[in-house]
Amino acid sequence: MRIRDIIEGKKEWRALMARVKALPQDYQIVYKEIRKYFFKVGPLELTDGTGLLSGIIDLFEEGAALGKGVLEVTGSDVAAFCDDLIKDSKTYADIYQESVNQEGDKAIKKVTDITK
C-alpha cells in the first residue's frame, strides 16, 4: 500500500465520519454500535473501501430526512439488521474456520497414514 492510498483512505474515512456527525444523535449512536459490531464480526467488505458503511450512512441520511427514528429504519433488533446485511458475505471468522478445518483434516490424514 502506497502513502497516497493511505492518505486517500484517511480522507474517505474523515468524510464518512463528518456525515455521521451530521446525523441526529440516535442515528449516531446506532451507527457507532453497528460499526463496532462489524469490526468484531469482520465482513470482508470493510477492507474493500467503505462501501458497506457508506451505504448504511446513506440509508440513515434518508431516514433522518424523512423524520423517521433510527429504529424505524433498522427495526428494533439492530444485530439482526446487521446480520441480514452481511448474510451472504464472507467474514474473517469464516476464513479462520476454514483454515482450522483444513489443519484438522491434515492432522487426521497424517494420523491415518501413520496408523496404516
Phi, psi and omega in degrees: 000131181273162179302319181300320178296319179297315180296316178298319178299318179294322178297316179297317181297316179297321178296319177298315182294328176294322177294320179296317181296337179279348180283159173300157186305316182296323177294319179299315181298312181294320178301314181297323177291320177297315180299316178299316180299314181295324179292332176283313184288321173079050173295138184297337181299337179294335179270352180265041183097207186241024185304310183296310181293322178296321178297322177294319178297318177303312180299316180294321178297319178296315179298317179295320180296329178275358178079018179276150171284157184299323181286343171288333180276314185269336191092167185286338179257092185293325178296320177295322175302313179296313180300322179294324179295328185247015186301328180259009182265148174276139181245167175297328177297321177298316180296317179298315180299320178298318181293322177296317179298318179296317179296319178297318178298319178297317181295318179296319179297318179299314180298317180297317180295323181290321184281352180282000000 
